[in-house]
Amino acid sequence: MNKPFWVNQFTLGSIVCALLAITILFAGCTTSQPTTVTPATTVTVQPTTTTIVLTPVPTTAVPSTITAVAVTSTPVPTYTPSKSALIVYTAASLKGVSTKLGTQFSAVYPGHSAVFNLDGTQALKTQVENGAYADVFISASNTYTNTLKSEGYFINDTVKPLTTNYLIVILPAANPGKIMTLADLAKPGVKIAMEDKTVPAGTATYAVLANLAKSTYNQDWNKSVFSNVVTYETSEPGVATKVSLGEVDAGFVYESTFTAAPKDSYLAITIPKADNYLQTYTIGVLKQTQNTGAAQEFESFMLSSVGQQTLKDYGFRAVS
């Protein structure tokens, strides 16, 4: 049976409307997605990019730290030539006697004076090699003197032995570590100061400890002593300071440092001469001096009976 015309029209129109509705629905869904995804992507990526750019910044702090250490370990030379004031680069262990020697030199040679640059011999050597000005050089080690001599810094025939020194162990006056003998330096908990092995007194200390371990104690004692070292100083007076402040229980210094200290500043334990290390100091006039005559007069004074007696009074020993 044939359907009425309007039925066919209704059916066709319904299908068309349905198709149009579905098309509109899908179109609406697809056009809404970019407005949601795009902002999310932007917010996530941008902070990450900023963080990555900032991460290299801390590395710029490293060179400034290294430079600061280098500057403090090698002081900038500040001395200039003078016709009246000699510049004497002097091993730090002569600190206690230097003022007296300077006064006596001026008394013997009126119009002349001596300015002492006191530091570890290894540091003084480096300063001279780096161009610092000095007239006279007093070393606590033949090793550094010989190096400078071979490098051409000395008027060679002026280089002479000046004095000698033995090592001694000093303790704070209160003796908090209760150290009575050299054997006690190996006791657990004892705090010891010594010089770095590049310092002449440090070289001597290493040799003394090796000698004592071989002659009297043993290698276990030697290892225990070194395990008790809490600081290695860059000059011999630095060790004495640590002891005087009570920061350590014992320290290895020269006899002259103990002798020059005010009475009752320290207790001391002597080291047998057979195991000790006799340090020989040398003096010499540097080629760069612009006051050769006065520089040689200062050396003559230091080697004279007056200079030698003053050194003896402060605990130094004559050259044998």
C-alpha positions in Angstrom: 0.0 0.0 0.0 1.3 3.4 -0.9 2.1 5.9 2.1 0.8 9.4 2.0 3.2 12.1 0.6 3.4 14.0 3.8 4.7 10.9 5.7 7.6 10.5 3.3 8.4 14.2 3.6 8.3 14.0 7.5 10.6 11.0 7.5 13.1 12.6 5.1 13.1 15.9 7.2 13.7 14.0 10.4 16.7 12.3 9.0 18.1 15.6 7.7 17.5 17.3 11.1 19.1 14.5 13.0 22.2 14.6 10.8 22.5 18.4 11.2 22.2 18.0 15.0 25.0 15.4 15.2 27.2 17.6 13.0 26.7 20.6 15.2 27.3 18.6 18.4 30.7 17.2 17.1 31.7 20.6 15.8 31.1 22.1 19.2 33.2 19.5 21.0 36.2 19.8 18.7 36.3 23.6 18.8 36.3 23.7 22.6 39.4 21.5 23.1 42.2 24.0 22.1 41.1 26.6 24.6 41.7 24.0 27.4 44.9 22.4 26.2 46.9 25.4 25.0 46.9 27.4 28.3 47.9 24.2 30.2 50.9 23.6 28.0 52.0 27.3 28.4 51.8 27.3 32.1 53.8 24.0 32.5 56.6 24.7 30.1 57.5 28.4 31.0 58.6 27.8 34.7 60.7 24.9 33.7 62.6 27.0 31.1 63.3 29.7 33.7 64.7 27.2 36.2 67.1 25.7 33.7 68.5 29.1 32.9 69.3 29.9 36.5 71.2 26.6 37.4 74.7 27.6 36.1 74.9 30.7 38.3 76.4 29.2 41.5 79.5 28.1 39.5 80.7 31.7 39.3 81.5 31.7 43.0 84.3 29.1 42.8 87.1 31.3 41.2 86.7 34.0 43.8 87.3 31.6 46.6 90.4 30.1 45.0 91.8 33.6 44.4 91.3 34.7 48.0 93.3 31.7 49.3 96.1 32.4 46.8 96.4 36.1 47.8 96.6 35.4 51.6 99.2 32.6 51.2 101.6 34.9 49.2 101.6 38.4 50.7 102.0 41.3 48.2 105.6 42.8 48.6 105.4 46.2 50.2 109.1 47.1 50.9 111.1 49.6 48.8 114.8 50.4 48.7 116.1 52.8 51.4 119.5 54.3 52.1 118.9 54.2 55.9 116.5 51.3 56.6 117.7 47.9 55.5 115.0 45.4 54.6 115.9 42.0 56.2 113.8 39.0 55.2 114.0 36.9 58.4 112.9 33.5 59.4 109.9 33.8 61.7 111.6 32.0 64.6 113.9 35.0 65.1 110.8 37.1 66.0 111.6 37.2 69.7 115.2 38.4 69.3 114.6 40.7 66.2 113.8 43.9 68.2 116.9 43.6 70.3 119.1 43.0 67.3 117.6 46.0 65.5 118.3 48.3 68.4 121.9 47.1 68.7 122.6 47.4 65.0 121.4 51.0 65.1 123.7 51.7 68.1 126.7 50.2 66.4 126.0 51.8 63.0 124.3 55.2 63.7 122.0 56.4 60.9 121.2 52.8 59.9 118.3 50.7 60.9 116.8 47.2 60.1 113.2 46.4 59.2 112.5 42.8 59.7 110.0 41.0 57.4 109.3 37.9 59.6 107.7 34.8 58.0 108.3 31.2 57.3 111.4 30.8 55.3 109.5 29.0 52.5 107.2 32.1 52.2 110.1 34.5 52.2 111.8 32.5 49.4 108.6 32.7 47.3 108.3 36.4 47.9 111.9 37.0 46.7 111.3 34.8 43.6 108.1 36.8 42.9 110.1 40.1 42.8 109.8 41.4 46.4 112.6 43.8 47.4 115.0 42.9 50.2 118.6 43.7 51.1 119.4 40.7 53.4 118.0 37.2 53.7 118.1 35.1 56.9 117.0 31.5 56.4 116.2 28.8 58.9 117.0 26.2 56.3 120.0 25.6 54.1 117.6 24.0 51.5 115.9 27.3 50.7 119.2 29.3 50.9 120.8 26.9 48.4 117.8 27.1 46.1 118.0 30.9 46.0 121.7 30.8 45.6 121.5 28.5 42.6 118.9 30.8 41.1 121.3 33.7 41.3 119.6 35.8 44.0 122.6 36.1 46.4 126.0 37.8 46.3 127.5 34.3 46.8 130.5 35.1 48.9 128.2 36.8 51.5 126.2 33.6 52.2 127.4 32.3 55.6 126.2 30.2 58.6 124.7 32.4 61.2 123.4 30.3 64.2 121.8 27.0 65.1 118.7 25.8 66.9 117.4 22.6 68.4 113.7 21.6 68.8 111.8 21.3 72.1 108.2 20.4 73.0 106.3 23.2 74.8 103.1 22.8 76.8 100.6 25.3 78.2 101.5 26.3 81.8 98.4 24.5 83.2 99.3 21.3 81.2 95.7 20.3 80.5 96.9 17.2 78.6 98.9 16.0 81.7 101.9 15.3 79.5 104.9 14.4 81.5 107.2 12.7 78.9 107.5 12.3 75.2 105.7 9.0 75.4 102.6 10.9 76.5 102.3 12.6 73.1 100.8 9.4 71.8 98.0 9.2 74.4 94.5 9.2 72.9 92.9 12.6 73.0 96.1 14.7 73.2 96.0 17.7 70.8 99.3 18.5 69.1 100.4 21.4 66.9 103.4 21.2 64.6 104.6 23.1 61.5 103.8 22.0 58.0 106.7 19.9 56.5 107.5 22.7 54.0 108.4 24.9 57.0 112.0 24.4 58.3 110.8 23.6 61.8 108.3 21.1 60.3 111.1 19.3 58.4 113.0 19.1 61.7 110.0 17.8 63.6 109.4 15.0 61.1 113.0 14.0 61.4 112.9 14.1 65.3 109.8 11.9 65.5 111.4 9.4 63.1 114.5 9.3 65.2 112.6 8.9 68.5 110.5 6.1 67.0 113.6 4.3 65.9 115.8 4.8 69.0 113.3 4.7 71.9 109.7 4.1 71.0 108.3 2.4 67.9 106.3 3.1 64.7 103.0 2.7 66.5 104.0 5.5 68.8 105.0 7.6 65.8 101.6 7.0 64.1 99.7 7.8 67.3 101.6 11.1 67.6 100.7 12.1 64.1 97.1 11.1 64.6 97.0 13.5 67.5 98.2 16.5 65.4 95.2 18.9 65.0 96.9 21.7 63.2 99.9 22.2 60.8 101.1 25.8 61.0 102.9 27.8 58.2 105.4 29.3 60.6 107.1 28.3 63.9 105.6 31.1 66.0 102.2 30.0 64.8 102.7 26.8 66.8 103.7 28.7 69.9 100.6 30.8 69.6 98.3 27.8 69.6 100.0 26.5 72.7 99.9 29.8 74.5 96.1 30.1 73.8 95.5 26.6 75.2 94.1 25.4 71.8 96.5 22.5 71.9 98.2 20.4 74.6 101.6 20.4 73.1 103.7 21.9 70.2 107.0 21.4 68.6 109.1 24.7 68.5 112.7 25.8 68.6 114.5 26.1 71.9 114.9 29.8 71.2 111.1 30.4 71.2 110.8 28.8 74.7 113.8 30.8 76.0 112.5 34.1 74.6 109.0 33.7 76.0 108.1 35.5 79.3 108.8 33.4 82.4 106.2 30.8 83.2 104.5 31.0 79.8 105.1 27.4 79.0 106.3 24.1 80.4 108.8 22.2 78.3 110.0 18.7 77.6 113.5 18.5 76.1 114.4 16.1 73.3 117.6 14.1 73.6 120.4 15.6 71.5 121.0 12.2 69.9 117.5 12.2 68.4 117.2 16.0 67.9 117.7 18.0 64.7 120.2 20.8 64.7 118.8 23.5 62.4 121.5 25.7 60.8 120.5 29.3 59.9 122.2 31.2 57.2 122.6 34.9 56.3 123.4 36.5 52.9 123.2 39.8 51.0 120.9 39.7 48.0 122.1 40.9 44.6 119.2 43.3 44.2 120.2 45.4 47.2 120.7 49.1 46.5 122.6 49.6 49.7 125.4 47.0 49.5 127.7 48.6 52.1 125.0 48.9 54.8 123.8 45.3 54.0 127.3 43.9 54.5 127.6 46.0 57.7 124.4 44.3 59.0 125.8 40.9 58.2 129.0 41.7 60.0 127.1 42.9 63.0 125.1 39.6 63.1 128.3 37.6 63.0 130.1 39.7 65.5 130.5 38.9 69.2 127.6 41.3 70.1 125.2 39.8 67.6 126.2 36.2 68.5 125.8 36.8 72.2 122.4 38.3 71.8 121.3 35.2 69.8 122.7 33.0 72.6 120.8 35.0 75.2 117.6 34.2 73.3 118.2 30.4 73.1 120.1 30.1 69.8 123.4 28.2 69.6 126.7 29.0 68.0 127.7 27.4 64.8 130.1 24.6 65.6 
